Amino acid sequence: MKSNKIKPAEIKSPSDPSLKKLCTSLHRLAFDLEIPSEGYLYPWPQTQLELCAQYGVFKWFLEERYGGFGWNEEELALGYLELSSICQTTSFIITQLTGACRRIAQSLNDYVRDELLPGLLSGSHVSTVGISHLTTSKQHLSQPVLRAMETEKGFLLDGFSPWVTGATQADTIVVGAEFGDGRQILIVVPTHIPGVKIDSPDQLVAFSSSHTSRVNFEQVEVDAKWLLAGPIENVMSRGIGARTGGYQTCTLALGLAGAAIEFMITESRNRQDIVPPAKALKNQWNKLRKMLLDSTSSRQITRAASLRQQCNSLVLRATQASLAVAKGSGFVFGHPAGRWCREALFFMVWSCPQSVINGQLYQLAEILPE
């Protein structure tokens, strides 16, 4: 029997009314991600991601020739601002799923594109990334944490990837690995092949429902047909599909800050004492939003690191201000202000280059950089 349920209209531009409808649905579901089951395993946002697939969210990120809508970077920022103001967990997961999707699409590997892209766009195949150890995580160690060797049929991976979002749900993972001579590869690893061992999801200060965990690769043999890039030095700096960080993290931080500020503005309608700080934070938010959109559209570019530091500062201050406005109610489990404060802490560690970390430390210590 066919379902009578009407499929929602796909969101083909940031001004599409369907985006508001999706956000309304995500808002109703947001609190569900805060309630763990027995054993403190937090629920994977399956319903939220299915909704995003139905509304065509995964198609925002790919060109039309790959089956996507071909949104430009400014349009993506506008879309993310809406989604992240409603559900940070779902938005963060999407950054990782679509990060894998874009790397696959923009590689030179026709086999991988043909095999995986249709399922990735429809949401029937889940892929994520395990690349933080090539960018910001574990960079202080003298030896690479995930090592690669060439074999007759492809590559042998040994080691681990420390932060893989959605690892327990993934059908494939785009991972980065390093050879002894410093060359690196990006390669798709099916999670069902021998030697791939996924740890239980980490219990995080926020976003535990992202099912982020360590993935171990115990002498894992991967066929060369899955190779996306390399072996070359600094594989993450080569090509559009291999870039990381940038304005995306700024966008999600602004989305979260915006939610907290809107809460303050709503409260200020009956509390004149909080009107000045609410207005001041809103003005700062508007300024950073303009800087973000100008940068993503190349109208007037602000360095990503500089904008990131400013967005980090705002999201920390805005969420804590919302908690102060909520008073004791905000400190009770279930109130969004407490969740927003915890989520804001994530931006101090997520894809955070050393220059941004140093800027944050100097700002927190209220001293000028040397």
N, C-alpha and C positions, 0 to 999 in steps of 0.2 A: 504494500500500500504506500502510495506517495504521500509525503508530508505536505500539509497545507500551510506550513510556516513559510512566510514570504522572506526571501533573501534580501537583506538590506542593500541599499544602493552603495556602490563603491565610492570612496572619497577620492575624487580626481583633482582636487585643488584645495588649498588651505581655507578658502572661503566657502567651501561646499557645506551646506547645512547638515549633511550626514555626519560631519566631524563632531558637531555638538551632540547629536544623537548618540554617537559612540561614547563620548565623554560622560554623558548622563548614565549610560549603562555601566561604564567602568566605575563611576562614583558610587553606585549602589553596591558594587562588589568589593570595594577597596578594603573595608574592615575585615572581610573574610580572611585576608592574608595575614592578619595579626594573631589568628587563633591556631596554635599548634595542636596536632593530634597526639595520641599516646606516644611516648618516646620523644616528644618535642620535635617531631618532624613537621615543619611548616608546609602548608599546601602549595603545590605548584599552580600558578594561575592559568590553568588549562582553559577555563571558560573565557577569561579575558583575552587570551591569545587567539582562541577560536573566533571571538568577536572581531578582533583586529584583522584576522585573515578574511573573514566575511566582508568586512568593510574595505578590503583592498589595501590595508596599511603597508603590507610587505612589498607592494608594487610601487610605493612611493620612491624607493631607493634605487631602482634599476631603470636603465634606458628602455625605450619602447622596443628596440630590436631584441631585447631579452624578455619581453613580455611585461615590462613595467610601465609606469606612467611618466618616468623621466623627470621627476621634480628636480629643480635646481637647488642649490645649497640654501638659498634664502627661504624657499618654500618648505624645505625640510626643517629648518629652524622654526618656522611658524607652526608646522605640524607638531613638532616635539614640544614646543612651548605649551600647546593645548593639552597634549597627552600627559606631560610630566606635572602639570598643575593639578591633575586629578589622581594619577596613580604612578608614583615614582618607581615602584617595583616592576610593573609591567613595562614602563618606558625604558628602564635600564636593561631588562631582559631583551627588549627589541633591539637596543643598540648592539648587543652581542650577536643576536641571531642574524640581523641584517648586515653586521660587519662581516660575518662569514659569507653571507649571500653575495655581497659586493666583491669580496676578494675572489670568489669563485667566478662570478660573471666577468670580471675584468682581468682574469688570467688569460693565458694563451692556450688553455687546455680545453679543446672542444669536447672531449669525452666527459669531463667532469661537469661542464655546463649542461650538456644534453641530458646527462644522467640525473642531476640534482636540481637544476633550477625550477622545473615545473612543480615539483613537490615543495620546494622552499617557498615559492610564491603563493601556493595554495594553503600552506600551513600543514600539509600532510607529512612533510619531512622536516625534522629539526636538526639544524646544524648550529654550532657555536664556535667560539675562538678560544685557543689556548696559546696566547702570544705575549702575555704580560712579562714573562721572564726575558723577552728580547727587548723590552722597552723600559719599564720602570721597576718591575719586581725582581728581586734576587740579583740585581746588577752589581751588588757589592761583592759577590762571591768570585773567587779566582777561577773556578771551573764552571762551565755551562751546566745547568741543572737538567737539560734535555739534550742528549748527545745523538749525533747521526753518523752513520757509516754507510757507504755505498755497497750494494751487493749486486749480484748478477741480475736479479729481477727488480731491484728497486733500492730500498733503503731500510736500514735497521735502526730503530729508535730505542734508546735506553735512558731512563731517568724519569722526570716528572714535570708536569705543568702545574704550578701552584694555585692558580685562580682561574677556574673554568666555570663560567656561569651556565646553569642548565645542564651540567654534565650528566646528571642522572637521567635526564630526559632526551639527551642528544642521540641521534642516529649516526651523525658524523661530527668530527671536530677538526677545524682548521688549526693546525699547530705549527709552531716554529721550532726548529731544532738546529743545533750548531755542530759543525765538524771541528776536529782538532786543530785545523789550520785557520779557523776563524770564519770560514764560509758558512752561510746559513741557508736553510730552505723553509718554504711554506708548503705544507702538504696536507691533504685531506686524509684523516684516519677514521675509517668505520669503527664504531665503538664495539662491534661484536667480534672483531678479529682477536686471535689468541694474544695474550700478554697485556691487553688494555684492562687496567684495574681502576675502578672509580671509587674513591672514598665516599663515606657518608657525607651529606651536605654539612658545611660548617654552620654553627650557630653564630650569627652575626649580630652586631648592635642594631642593625636595620637590614632589610632586604633578605631575611632568611629564606623567604619563599622563592628567591632567585635560584635556590639549589646550587649555590656556588661551592665548589669543592676541588680538591686536588685530584688530578688524574695521573696515575702511574703507568709508565710504559716499560714493561719488562721484556726486553729483547723482542720488540714488536717489529715484525717484517711487513712493510707496506709496499705494495706494488707501485712501480714507477708511473702507472697510468693516473695516479692520484696527485702527482706533483703539480703545484701551482706556480712556484717561482724558485729560482736558484738551481744549483748551489752558487751563491754569490755572497760577497761581504755586504753587511748592512741591508739585508733583504727587506726590512720594514720601511726603508727609505726609498725603495724603488717602485714607482708606479702608483696610480691613484688607489688601486685596490689594496695596497699594502700599508696605507697611512693609518696612524692611530692618534687618539687624543684630539687636538684641535679645538674647534668651536663647539663640538657636540656636548662636551661636559659642561661648558658654559651655559648652553641652552637648557639642559636639565636642571642646573643650579638655579637659573632664573625662573624656570617653571615652578620649582618648589618655593622659592622666595615669593613669587607672585601669589601663590595660594595662601601663604601666611599673611601677606600684606592685605589681601582682599578680606581675610577674616578680621583684621584690625580695622579696616575701613568700615565694615559692616557694624562692628561693635561701637565704633566712634559715633555712629548716628544717634546713639542714646547716651554717649559718654564724652562730653566736650573736652575732658582732660586729656584724652588720647588722640584728639584730632591733629595736633602739631606733629607728633612723632609718626603717626600713620601717613600724613601727607608727605613728610620728609622722606620716608622710606619709599613711598610710591613714586616720588620725583626721581629718586636715585634709580629705581627699577626702570622707569621710562627711559632714562638716560642710557642705561646699560643695554636695554632692549634695542634702542636705536643704534648703538655702537655695534651690537651683535649683527643686526640686519644689514647695516652698512658694510660690515666686514664680509659677511657671507655673500653679499651681492657685488663686492669689490668696489662699491661707491667710495668708501673711505675706510681703509683697513686699519684696524687696531691689532697690534701683535697679540696672538692667541694667549701667550703666557701672561701678558699684562691684563687682558680682559678676564682671563681665568681667575687671577688673583682678586680682582675687583668683585667678580661674581661670587667667589668663595666668601669674601668678607660680607657681602650683602646677605647671602643665604644664611650664614651663621647668625648675623645680627637680627634679621627679620624673623627667623623662626624662634629665637629666644625672646624677642619682643612679643610675639604672639602668645608664648607661654606666660609671660608676665601679665598680658591682658586677660588671658583665660583664668588667671589666678590658680587656686587650688584645683579647680575642675580640670585644668590642663594637665595636671600631674596624675590624674586618674586614668588608668588603662582604658582605652577606647576613645579618648578625646584626640582629635587630630593634631593639636598643638604639640603634645608630647611626642607623637610619631614624627612630626616635621623636624623637631629638634634632633632626634636620633638620625633621621635620614640626612640632615645637613652635615653631620660629621663625616659622612661617606666621601664628600667632595674634598676632604683633606687628604684622602689616601687614593682615590680612584684616578688612575692614569695621571698621576701627579709628578711632573718632572722636578728635578732638584731645584731649579730656579724658582718655581712656584712654592715649593716647600720652604725654601729659605725666606722668601718674601713673607709667607704666612708666619714663620717663627719670629722674624723681626717685628712684624706688626703686632703679634700677640705680646711680645716683650716690650712694646712701645719704644723701640730704639730704631735709629736710622741705619740702613745698610752701610757697611764700611766702604 
